[in-house]
Amino acid sequence: MSEHVARRAPNEWWTGVVAGMASYIDAAAILAVGIALVIYQFTIGITPGQIGIMSGALTFCIAIGALVGGRLGDRFGRRRVFIVTMALIVAGSVLTTFGTTFPVLLPGVVLVGLGVGADLPVSLATIAESASDRNRGKLILLSNMLWVAGILSSIALASVSGGLGRLGGQLMFGQVGAVALLVLVARLSIPESGLWLEARRRRDAGEAESRPRARLRDLLRTPYSTPFIALIVFYTLTNLGANTTGSFNTFIATNFAGTSVETFNQWALIAMVVSFAPGLLFMKFVDTRWRMAFFTVGAVLAAASYLYLAVVGFTLTTMVVALFLALVGNTFAFEGIMKVWTQESFPTMLRSTAQGGIVAFARVAAALLATVTPALLQWNLQGVYVGLAVVTGVGYLVGGLVLRRSRNEFRTEEHAEARTEELGQGASVSAPAPADH
């Protein structure tokens, strides 16, 4: 169907919030699974082995979803994919909220994982393509702030519902589904990306036969191979550290630092709230020449957080100090800046494919490490943290040395012309009429 209807472009910040809620749901869902399944263990008889299977399934499905969703977003459009993904998350949340057996809960976790993973790359592409050169970085970092908000919401909910038995687990899963349903409704107001529509028109009209399509192998060719490989190395290595501390901080606090789950997480919640301030500060400067200065400070703080614990040891005080250093460091030099670099480094028809590939690779690597992390911590706790300092340090070096010189596809003349032609300088966009099917 070739008929088009005109749609007025929504406010950039509205698009940023609605699309950026993918990051909120990502964080909230991961924590909900980790907390609710433990509650279900003592209320409906879920076994530790089944908890391990479902936790692993969630991580791997997020990776698979990111890879597949990124490709679909470049081939068929951002809007179609990010509406379907929210529907998957809602359906999966219904199963996990009301299911009482492993055969029902596992498909629910799988659906949530696939939906979250597939949503991330297309939602980030939507944000980047709706923004201007003045606020693109700010809007992408907004999604990172929503990611932190997702963590806070799950921790806060767990702090008041953890003692309610099965109902507590249902509330954990239910809030993910409820938020996803609200986001699904809000996303109906977001039209298709104007830049994607223009790129598809040019591709279909044969105006740019050499322009890459949504294929992973195109990302391994010049000029995109350098930023693509560098982003995989940077995000994978830094994510190994962040995922290890995020997943096992409570385990370390209770088994090595001699504190309780409640005490450590109360302090962790305070540290996360305080870390909001640096995040807001970075949003102000991410689109300026000061971006790399913030990145350098963040890289030093995050790498130092691992080395600090390896040197001084593990107590409640040292773990809270290290957590705060890591939170501030990651605000400037982790997932947020990865999202910004990714959106800036690739053209429209490869943008969400690249994001999906990067996220998928990093999540699989983190899942594989997580399977042996408890044994490694028991064997040599300090050694693990020295290793994390070294590994993340290499990742920061790659990011700082390579990606600061990466291509910025948004600022090419080609993109400027496409934006002016398709968006009418922000007044409206042309969106295809909804398909009959």
C-alpha angles and dihedrals in degrees: 000000000000099000114117132199126202118246126184112239112248122234111289093232092050089053089046093054097042094046093037091060085084087079092048091053091044092058096038093050095049092051093042091056092047094049103033095050090055088053090048089052090067098036111037100018103255106167127228089247091055090048089055092049093050094045091051091045091054093053095045093045090052088054094047091045092052092051095047096036093051091054093045091049091057094044102041105019138270098262099056092050099045092051093050092047093056090050089054091051092050091050092047092048091054090056094047093045098050102023118108102183136059094245089059098039096050096059088047092054090046092052092048091049094048092046095048093046095047092046098055101068097041093045092051091048089051091053094047094047094048094050132082128236088259098059108018094106092046093053093048091048088050087066088055091053088052088052089058089046089055090055092048093049093053094045091047092048092048091051091061102031103037092097097048096089119224090351089065091058091046091053090051093053094035094059090055091052094044093051091046090052092052091047091049091056092046092050091061085075093057113090125210116286110273092213091053091049091051093047091050091048092052092046093049092046091052093238093135109027092168094053109117119249128214097290125127093221090063087064089062093059131081129308097017100043095079098055092037095054092040091052091049091051094044097046097039095051096043091044090056088064097041094046093048094053093039093051100037108029091099090046091052093044093054099037102037110014096049098233134120130256092244096049096048094046092048089058091042090055090053091049092051093050091050091049089064090079096062088047092056090047092053091051087062095054106029093094093050137075088267092073095098093046089059090045091054093050091047093049092052093048095047095047090045091054091067095042091047092059092044090055105037099032136234121302131136090261097048092045092052091048091049091047092053091049090050094047093051092042093049090048089064102030114025138055097348096056090041089058092048094049092046095051091048098046104058137054123250098265092052101034103097092033089059093045091049093049093050094048092045095052093047095046093050091050091049091049092052092049092047092059091065100029097096090054092047092050091052091048100047118350097177091045091055091054093047087052092050090051091053096043095047090044090059089049092052091049091053091048095046097045101039110026097048085070097041122129117270104214093182092065099050119112089243093060092043090054092046091050093049093046098045103033099036089227092307100311099108146341134216113240126183116250113257112275116249090235 
